[in-house]
Amino acid sequence: MLVRSSFFSVALSAVFLNSPSNAMPNFVWNVPNGANVPESPAIGHDMSDFPGRNVFGQDFEDAGLEWTKELCETDSDQDGQTNGQELGDPCCLWTTGSSPLWTTGISHPGDATKTSDPSLWTAISCSSASAFESESQSSESDWTG
């Protein structure tokens, strides 16, 4: 009886430790809006085959589990929108701890059936945003240095 009880406890623990709700906190802050993607508690995983990764999760792993410019500019799910456009970082300027340009209207970068509203970024000039970002960083280093 003790063996059966112990086996049940181990099996139950494995289920809880591998559940999507426990997977999400590990990397949710490493991508813009990682916690805001509708109906997706773990955007890098295929929920029908958890803990298997979807195409975005594979690309995220290939990027060293970090949000990089290359990962941002990639269209992991081949839906015609970059990962950055889908997650609120169309100019690929987001860094860990900062706020994305928007937090609603985002979509899942690993699901080709879900896309974001292109009007969210049509008025944004990424070259101007990049220049502003570079200027801000330059000013900060001049001020602190």
Backbone bond lengths (Angstrom), bond angles and torsions (degrees), N, CA, C in turn:
res aa  C-N    CA-C-N  psi(-1)  N-CA   C-N-CA  omega(-1)  CA-C   N-CA-C  phi
1 M - - - 1.442 - - 1.534 110.93 -
2 L 1.330 116.70 -39.86 1.456 120.96 179.78 1.527 110.91 -63.43
3 V 1.320 117.49 -38.78 1.461 121.59 179.01 1.519 110.41 -63.15
4 R 1.330 117.23 -45.02 1.461 121.23 -180.00 1.533 110.39 -63.62
5 S 1.320 117.52 -41.92 1.464 122.23 179.41 1.526 110.59 -64.05
6 S 1.328 116.78 -43.00 1.467 120.62 179.29 1.524 111.07 -65.01
7 F 1.334 116.36 -42.31 1.457 120.32 178.27 1.522 110.60 -60.51
8 F 1.332 117.11 -43.58 1.461 121.62 179.18 1.526 110.62 -61.41
9 S 1.324 117.50 -42.39 1.468 121.51 179.51 1.523 111.46 -63.14
10 V 1.331 116.07 -42.92 1.465 120.22 179.12 1.523 110.41 -65.15
11 A 1.323 117.27 -44.62 1.466 121.07 179.94 1.519 111.00 -62.71
12 L 1.321 117.46 -43.49 1.462 121.51 179.53 1.526 110.65 -64.25
13 S 1.322 117.29 -41.26 1.468 120.84 177.65 1.522 111.10 -61.68
14 A 1.318 116.70 -41.45 1.466 120.61 179.74 1.514 111.01 -62.03
15 V 1.312 117.49 -39.55 1.466 120.93 178.50 1.516 110.21 -62.92
16 F 1.322 117.61 -47.05 1.459 120.15 -178.23 1.523 112.37 -68.94
17 L 1.305 117.43 -37.96 1.461 119.90 -179.94 1.517 112.65 -70.00
18 N 1.311 118.26 -24.21 1.456 121.85 179.92 1.513 113.15 -102.60
19 S 1.310 117.87 11.00 1.461 120.31 -178.35 1.517 110.58 -75.15
20 P 1.340 118.51 153.15 1.461 121.92 -179.80 1.516 112.95 -56.98
21 S 1.322 117.84 -34.72 1.457 119.37 -177.87 1.522 111.11 -65.06
22 N 1.325 118.01 -26.75 1.450 120.46 176.97 1.521 112.35 -87.36
23 A 1.316 118.46 -21.03 1.459 121.61 -179.95 1.520 111.03 -78.48
24 M 1.315 117.66 -37.77 1.452 122.23 -173.83 1.522 113.94 -57.33
25 P 1.336 120.84 -48.63 1.462 119.37 -174.29 1.519 114.48 -60.58
26 N 1.320 117.89 -22.70 1.457 119.68 -177.88 1.525 113.12 -61.02
27 F 1.329 117.70 -41.27 1.460 120.37 -173.29 1.521 114.06 -127.40
28 V 1.317 117.76 1.25 1.461 121.25 -174.61 1.532 111.94 -58.28
29 W 1.305 118.19 -29.47 1.470 121.14 -178.18 1.524 111.95 -89.52
30 N 1.329 117.96 -0.88 1.468 121.57 -179.27 1.520 113.49 -90.59
31 V 1.324 117.39 -1.77 1.464 121.84 176.72 1.521 108.27 -135.02
32 P 1.324 117.98 148.42 1.466 119.37 178.12 1.527 109.91 -62.50
33 N 1.306 116.30 136.33 1.470 122.67 178.66 1.524 113.28 59.02
34 G 1.310 117.50 25.79 1.455 120.50 -179.39 1.519 113.64 -57.00
35 A 1.323 116.63 -28.05 1.468 120.88 179.90 1.522 112.23 -97.36
36 N 1.325 117.66 0.58 1.470 120.51 -174.06 1.521 115.11 -110.45
37 V 1.308 118.81 1.76 1.467 120.66 -178.53 1.527 108.16 -73.13
38 P 1.334 117.41 118.96 1.464 120.49 -176.65 1.532 113.14 -57.62
39 E 1.313 114.78 136.31 1.470 122.84 175.16 1.521 113.29 57.69
40 S 1.326 117.18 28.88 1.465 120.50 -177.58 1.524 110.51 -138.76
41 P 1.320 117.78 87.24 1.459 119.53 -178.81 1.530 113.71 -68.60
42 A 1.314 117.83 -19.74 1.466 121.76 -179.41 1.528 107.58 -146.08
43 I 1.351 116.73 88.31 1.466 120.45 -168.87 1.521 114.53 -64.86
44 G 1.310 118.27 -16.18 1.458 120.15 179.14 1.518 114.20 -91.12
45 H 1.331 115.80 0.33 1.466 119.68 -175.31 1.518 112.31 -116.13
46 D 1.305 114.51 148.87 1.459 122.20 173.08 1.521 106.33 -84.99
47 M 1.321 116.90 107.68 1.457 120.39 -173.55 1.528 112.35 -66.86
48 S 1.315 118.27 -22.43 1.462 119.67 177.71 1.527 111.48 -79.59
49 D 1.338 116.38 -13.27 1.462 121.29 -179.25 1.524 109.68 -136.32
50 F 1.348 116.62 37.73 1.459 121.40 -177.38 1.522 109.52 -59.67
51 P 1.302 120.31 135.20 1.450 128.96 11.01 1.526 114.79 -94.67
52 G 1.322 117.86 21.38 1.458 119.83 178.60 1.523 112.38 -58.82
53 R 1.315 116.56 147.96 1.468 121.12 -178.40 1.523 110.98 -91.22
54 N 1.338 115.03 148.48 1.461 120.40 171.40 1.529 107.67 -89.79
55 V 1.327 117.56 -176.07 1.474 120.28 -176.72 1.525 112.06 -61.87
56 F 1.335 117.71 -37.85 1.465 119.58 177.26 1.527 110.30 -65.63
57 G 1.315 117.46 -42.94 1.464 121.06 178.36 1.519 112.20 -60.74
58 Q 1.324 116.61 -37.85 1.467 120.66 177.29 1.527 110.40 -66.72
59 D 1.345 116.22 -43.41 1.470 119.81 178.39 1.526 110.92 -65.41
60 F 1.339 116.94 -38.47 1.463 122.34 178.38 1.535 110.10 -62.56
61 E 1.313 116.58 -43.26 1.465 120.23 177.12 1.531 110.36 -63.41
62 D 1.329 117.23 -43.02 1.467 121.32 178.63 1.529 111.90 -62.17
63 A 1.335 116.81 -26.24 1.467 121.85 179.38 1.531 111.63 -86.93
64 G 1.316 117.18 10.31 1.460 120.31 178.20 1.512 113.10 81.16
65 L 1.338 117.08 22.16 1.467 123.66 -179.54 1.523 111.67 62.07
66 E 1.334 115.48 33.32 1.463 122.41 178.45 1.518 109.51 -134.33
67 W 1.324 115.61 155.82 1.459 122.38 175.49 1.520 107.20 -81.18
68 T 1.308 116.53 110.50 1.459 122.00 179.95 1.524 109.16 -115.12
69 K 1.317 116.30 164.04 1.459 120.33 177.39 1.529 110.29 -59.30
70 E 1.319 116.81 -40.95 1.466 120.59 179.95 1.532 111.22 -63.51
71 L 1.335 117.45 -44.66 1.464 120.71 178.04 1.518 110.28 -63.97
72 C 1.316 117.12 -40.42 1.462 122.38 178.80 1.529 111.26 -61.09
73 E 1.319 116.61 -42.39 1.468 121.02 -176.74 1.529 113.50 -80.76
74 T 1.318 117.27 -9.37 1.467 121.95 -179.93 1.524 110.21 -79.32
75 D 1.311 116.22 146.50 1.469 122.55 172.60 1.527 106.43 -106.24
76 S 1.323 115.80 80.94 1.467 121.09 -172.88 1.517 113.28 -55.05
77 D 1.330 116.84 -43.34 1.470 119.61 -174.92 1.525 113.55 -94.09
78 Q 1.336 116.72 5.16 1.470 122.05 176.12 1.529 113.09 56.83
79 D 1.346 116.60 40.71 1.467 119.95 179.06 1.522 112.67 -100.74
80 G 1.341 117.06 5.60 1.457 120.97 178.87 1.519 113.83 93.09
81 Q 1.329 117.92 0.52 1.461 122.04 177.95 1.523 108.77 -124.15
82 T 1.334 115.67 138.13 1.460 118.78 178.25 1.526 109.41 -69.27
83 N 1.315 115.72 161.55 1.462 119.81 175.88 1.525 110.07 -58.67
84 G 1.324 116.79 -38.12 1.461 120.71 178.73 1.519 112.69 -64.03
85 Q 1.314 117.48 -42.61 1.465 120.71 177.18 1.526 110.21 -62.18
86 E 1.311 116.69 -41.05 1.462 119.83 -178.50 1.525 112.57 -69.70
87 L 1.327 117.54 -28.57 1.463 120.82 -175.02 1.528 114.37 -107.01
88 G 1.328 118.14 11.60 1.466 120.29 175.27 1.510 114.92 86.40
89 D 1.311 118.07 21.38 1.464 122.86 178.62 1.528 109.73 -133.88
90 P 1.340 117.38 63.60 1.466 120.03 -173.98 1.527 113.87 -65.21
91 C 1.319 117.97 -23.51 1.464 121.38 -179.00 1.528 112.48 -98.03
92 C 1.317 116.04 -0.29 1.469 121.82 177.11 1.528 112.39 59.74
93 L 1.319 115.91 45.62 1.460 121.75 -179.76 1.524 113.26 -111.25
94 W 1.322 117.27 -8.07 1.461 121.47 -175.98 1.523 110.74 -63.39
95 T 1.332 115.88 141.28 1.459 122.04 173.52 1.525 108.54 -128.45
96 T 1.310 116.66 155.56 1.456 121.66 -179.55 1.525 110.02 -53.98
97 G 1.317 115.42 129.97 1.458 121.39 179.36 1.516 114.20 94.05
98 S 1.332 117.50 -14.33 1.466 119.61 178.68 1.526 109.93 -91.56
99 S 1.320 115.80 169.96 1.466 120.74 179.40 1.521 110.01 -93.77
100 P 1.334 117.26 136.79 1.469 119.36 174.78 1.528 109.90 -70.42
101 L 1.328 117.27 166.38 1.465 120.75 -178.90 1.520 112.21 -62.34
102 W 1.323 118.13 -34.57 1.463 121.92 175.51 1.520 108.90 -147.31
103 T 1.341 115.07 157.87 1.462 120.20 -177.73 1.525 112.94 -121.02
104 T 1.314 117.61 -3.90 1.465 120.95 176.06 1.522 108.38 -119.67
105 G 1.304 116.61 156.70 1.457 120.30 -179.82 1.513 113.23 80.92
106 I 1.313 116.90 10.99 1.465 120.29 178.96 1.523 109.71 -82.04
107 S 1.311 116.26 167.54 1.462 119.72 179.61 1.524 110.09 -138.35
108 H 1.298 115.19 177.30 1.462 122.42 -174.50 1.531 110.69 -87.69
109 P 1.342 118.19 117.70 1.466 120.89 -178.41 1.527 114.32 -73.58
110 G 1.319 117.22 -2.84 1.458 120.75 178.64 1.517 113.04 -114.56
111 D 1.346 116.37 11.24 1.468 121.24 -177.96 1.524 108.90 -132.57
112 A 1.315 116.93 106.07 1.468 122.22 -176.06 1.523 113.30 -66.13
113 T 1.320 118.36 -13.36 1.468 120.42 179.35 1.523 111.78 -84.84
114 K 1.336 116.80 -5.60 1.466 120.87 -178.72 1.521 109.35 -121.29
115 T 1.333 115.82 126.41 1.462 120.72 178.41 1.521 109.65 -132.75
116 S 1.325 115.62 160.79 1.457 122.29 177.56 1.518 110.04 -90.15
117 D 1.314 115.57 163.54 1.456 122.21 177.34 1.532 108.79 -76.58
118 P 1.336 118.83 114.22 1.472 121.60 -178.14 1.528 113.91 -58.41
119 S 1.319 118.49 -21.61 1.468 119.80 179.74 1.531 111.50 -65.33
120 L 1.319 117.73 -15.79 1.462 120.95 178.65 1.525 111.95 -65.71
121 W 1.334 117.95 -29.07 1.466 119.87 -176.48 1.523 114.72 -122.27
122 T 1.326 119.19 0.30 1.467 119.37 -176.85 1.524 112.76 -64.09
123 A 1.316 118.17 -30.58 1.464 120.65 -178.45 1.528 112.62 -89.65
124 I 1.307 117.49 0.87 1.462 121.01 -177.79 1.523 109.87 -92.77
125 S 1.330 115.70 127.40 1.458 121.01 175.39 1.524 107.88 -98.11
126 C 1.307 116.08 106.72 1.462 119.59 -177.07 1.526 112.19 -66.57
127 S 1.322 118.69 -30.68 1.464 119.46 177.94 1.524 110.20 -66.39
128 S 1.326 117.90 -37.01 1.465 121.13 175.83 1.518 110.35 -69.08
129 A 1.320 116.61 -40.63 1.461 120.73 179.36 1.519 110.35 -64.09
130 S 1.329 117.78 -40.47 1.461 121.74 179.12 1.519 110.55 -65.02
131 A 1.321 116.78 -41.73 1.459 120.92 178.88 1.522 110.12 -63.80
132 F 1.336 117.24 -42.08 1.459 121.39 178.89 1.523 110.22 -63.86
133 E 1.328 116.83 -43.96 1.465 121.99 179.66 1.525 110.20 -60.74
134 S 1.333 117.90 -45.81 1.461 121.73 180.00 1.518 110.61 -64.00
135 E 1.334 116.55 -41.40 1.457 121.31 179.72 1.521 110.42 -63.99
136 S 1.333 117.37 -41.95 1.460 121.64 179.42 1.516 110.73 -62.73
137 Q 1.325 117.46 -44.35 1.454 120.86 -179.59 1.519 110.46 -66.61
138 S 1.325 117.30 -38.64 1.455 121.41 178.76 1.524 110.30 -65.03
139 S 1.333 116.83 -43.89 1.460 121.18 179.70 1.516 110.93 -63.37
140 E 1.333 117.05 -40.87 1.453 120.61 179.84 1.521 110.81 -63.56
141 S 1.336 118.17 -42.58 1.453 119.28 -178.42 1.525 110.42 -71.12
142 D 1.340 118.05 -32.13 1.458 120.34 175.69 1.525 110.13 -66.03
143 W 1.333 115.51 -39.84 1.451 120.36 -176.46 1.522 111.35 -70.59
144 T 1.347 116.54 -40.07 1.457 119.10 -176.75 1.525 112.17 -86.33
145 G 1.299 116.46 -16.81 1.438 118.56 -168.95 1.447 117.06 -97.76
